[in-house]
Amino acid sequence: MMSLRLFVKRKRRELGLTQIELADRAGVGLRFVRELEQGKSSLRLDKVNQVLGLFGHCMGPVPLKRDDLS
């Protein structure tokens, strides 16, 4: 499974967008996009979904393997 930070960076580059352009289109700050692409561990979910919405995606629950629960 691809990490969120790599997914966003890859999608942004596929669309030929700079971080500034992505931030403008998603309605979030440049700092937020930078932190998202750097893998910051605590981010606002609503803002993450604003960015992912540009790519036709959103965050949601993902089942863990049993081994991941311990």
DRENTI-585714 format. One record per residue: residue number from 1; x, y, z of N, C-alpha, C in turn. Coordinates in steps of 0.1 Angstrom, whole numbers, plus 2048, in hexadecimal, padded with zeros to 3 digits. Atoms other than C-alpha are relative to their C-alpha. Example, Ala and Ser with C-alpha at 12.3 -4.5 7.8 and 13.67 -1.06 7.14 Angstrom:
// residues 2
<1, <809, 7F4, 800>, <87B, 7D3, 84E>, <809, 80C, 800>>
<2, <7F7, 7F5, 800>, <889, 7F5, 847>, <7F8, 80B, 808>>
// end
This chain:
// residues 70
<1, <808, 7F4, 800>, <800, 800, 800>, <809, 80D, 800>>
<2, <7F9, 7F4, 801>, <80D, 822, 7F7>, <7FD, 80A, 80B>>
<3, <803, 7F7, 7F5>, <811, 83C, 812>, <7F9, 80C, 7FA>>
<4, <808, 7F4, 803>, <7FB, 85B, 812>, <80A, 80B, 7FA>>
<5, <7F7, 7F6, 805>, <819, 872, 80D>, <805, 7FD, 7F2>>
<6, <7FB, 804, 80D>, <826, 85F, 7EF>, <7F5, 801, 7F6>>
<7, <80C, 7FF, 809>, <803, 85D, 7E0>, <7FE, 80E, 7FB>>
<8, <802, 7F2, 803>, <7FE, 883, 7E2>, <80B, 805, 7F7>>
<9, <7F5, 7FB, 808>, <820, 88B, 7D4>, <800, 7FA, 7F2>>
<10, <801, 806, 80D>, <81C, 872, 7B8>, <7F5, 806, 7F7>>
<11, <80B, 7FA, 807>, <7FA, 87F, 7AE>, <802, 80E, 7FC>>
<12, <7FD, 7F2, 803>, <805, 8A3, 7B0>, <809, 801, 7F4>>
<13, <7F6, 800, 80B>, <822, 89C, 799>, <7FA, 7FB, 7F3>>
<14, <807, 805, 80C>, <80C, 888, 781>, <7F8, 80B, 7F9>>
<15, <808, 7F5, 805>, <7F6, 8A7, 77D>, <809, 80C, 7FD>>
<16, <7F7, 7F5, 803>, <815, 8BD, 779>, <7FE, 80C, 809>>
<17, <802, 7F5, 7F7>, <80D, 8D2, 797>, <80B, 802, 80A>>
<18, <7F6, 7FD, 7F5>, <825, 8E4, 7AF>, <7F8, 7FF, 80D>>
<19, <806, 801, 7F3>, <81E, 8E2, 7D4>, <7F7, 80D, 802>>
<20, <808, 7F4, 7FF>, <812, 906, 7D2>, <7F3, 7FF, 7F8>>
<21, <80C, 802, 808>, <7F9, 8FE, 7B6>, <7F6, 7F6, 807>>
<22, <809, 809, 7F9>, <7EC, 8E0, 7C9>, <7F9, 806, 80C>>
<23, <806, 7F9, 7F5>, <7E7, 8F4, 7E8>, <7F5, 80A, 7FC>>
<24, <80A, 7F7, 805>, <7D4, 90F, 7D5>, <7F4, 7F9, 7FB>>
<25, <80B, 807, 805>, <7BE, 8F6, 7C3>, <7F8, 7F9, 80B>>
<26, <807, 807, 7F5>, <7B6, 8E3, 7E3>, <7FB, 809, 80B>>
<27, <805, 7F7, 7F6>, <7B0, 902, 7F8>, <807, 7FE, 80D>>
<28, <7F8, 802, 7F4>, <7CB, 8F9, 811>, <80D, 808, 7FF>>
<29, <7F3, 7F8, 800>, <7EC, 90A, 81B>, <80B, 7F8, 7FA>>
<30, <7F4, 806, 805>, <80D, 903, 80B>, <807, 7F7, 80B>>
<31, <7FA, 808, 7F5>, <81A, 8F8, 82D>, <7FA, 7F3, 802>>
<32, <807, 80D, 7FE>, <7FF, 8DE, 830>, <804, 7F6, 7F5>>
<33, <7FC, 809, 80A>, <808, 8CF, 80E>, <80E, 7FB, 802>>
<34, <7F2, 805, 7FD>, <82D, 8CE, 817>, <800, 7F6, 80C>>
<35, <801, 80A, 7F4>, <825, 8BD, 839>, <7FA, 7F3, 7FB>>
<36, <807, 80C, 805>, <80E, 8A5, 827>, <80A, 7F7, 7F8>>
<37, <7F6, 808, 808>, <829, 89B, 80E>, <80C, 7FC, 808>>
<38, <7F5, 804, 7F8>, <843, 899, 829>, <7FC, 7F5, 80A>>
<39, <804, 80A, 7F8>, <82E, 880, 83C>, <7FD, 803, 80F>>
<40, <803, 7FC, 7F2>, <825, 894, 85B>, <7F5, 7F7, 806>>
<41, <809, 80A, 7FA>, <813, 87D, 873>, <7F3, 805, 805>>
<42, <80D, 7FB, 7FC>, <7F8, 894, 87E>, <7FB, 80C, 7F7>>
<43, <805, 7F7, 80A>, <7E4, 8A6, 863>, <7F0, 800, 802>>
<44, <80E, 800, 800>, <7C0, 8B2, 862>, <7FA, 7F8, 7F5>>
<45, <806, 809, 809>, <7AB, 898, 851>, <7F7, 808, 7F5>>
<46, <808, 7F8, 809>, <794, 8B2, 841>, <808, 806, 7F5>>
<47, <7F7, 7FA, 80A>, <7B1, 8C3, 830>, <807, 7F5, 7F7>>
<48, <7FB, 80B, 808>, <7C0, 8A1, 825>, <7F6, 7FD, 7F6>>
<49, <80A, 803, 809>, <79F, 89A, 815>, <7FE, 80A, 7F5>>
<50, <800, 7F5, 80B>, <79F, 8BC, 803>, <80A, 7FD, 7F6>>
<51, <7F5, 803, 80A>, <7C0, 8B2, 7F3>, <7FC, 7F4, 7F8>>
<52, <803, 80D, 807>, <7B5, 88E, 7EB>, <7F5, 802, 7F7>>
<53, <80B, 7FE, 809>, <795, 89B, 7DC>, <803, 804, 7F2>>
<54, <7FC, 7FC, 80D>, <7A8, 8AA, 7C0>, <804, 7F4, 7F7>>
<55, <7FC, 80C, 807>, <7B4, 887, 7B7>, <7F5, 7F6, 7FF>>
<56, <80B, 80A, 800>, <792, 877, 7BB>, <800, 7F6, 80A>>
<57, <7FF, 809, 7F5>, <79A, 867, 7DC>, <7FC, 807, 80D>>
<58, <802, 7FA, 7F2>, <793, 86B, 801>, <805, 7F5, 80A>>
<59, <7FB, 809, 7F6>, <7A0, 85C, 821>, <7F4, 7F8, 806>>
<60, <80B, 808, 7FA>, <78C, 840, 831>, <807, 7F5, 808>>
<61, <7FB, 80B, 7F8>, <790, 822, 848>, <805, 7F5, 7F7>>
<62, <7FA, 80B, 807>, <7A7, 807, 83C>, <803, 7F5, 80A>>
<63, <7FE, 80B, 7F7>, <7A7, 7E5, 84C>, <80F, 7FD, 802>>
<64, <7F3, 804, 7FD>, <7C7, 7DB, 85E>, <801, 7F0, 7FF>>
<65, <7FE, 80E, 7FE>, <7D6, 7B8, 85C>, <800, 7FD, 80F>>
<66, <801, 804, 7F2>, <7D2, 7A5, 87C>, <80E, 803, 807>>
<67, <7F3, 7FE, 7FA>, <7F8, 7A8, 882>, <803, 80E, 804>>
<68, <7FE, 7F1, 7FE>, <7F6, 7CE, 881>, <7F9, 805, 80D>>
<69, <808, 7FC, 7F5>, <7DF, 7CF, 89F>, <808, 7FE, 80D>>
<70, <7F8, 802, 7F3>, <7F9, 7C4, 8B9>, <80B, 80A, 802>>
// end
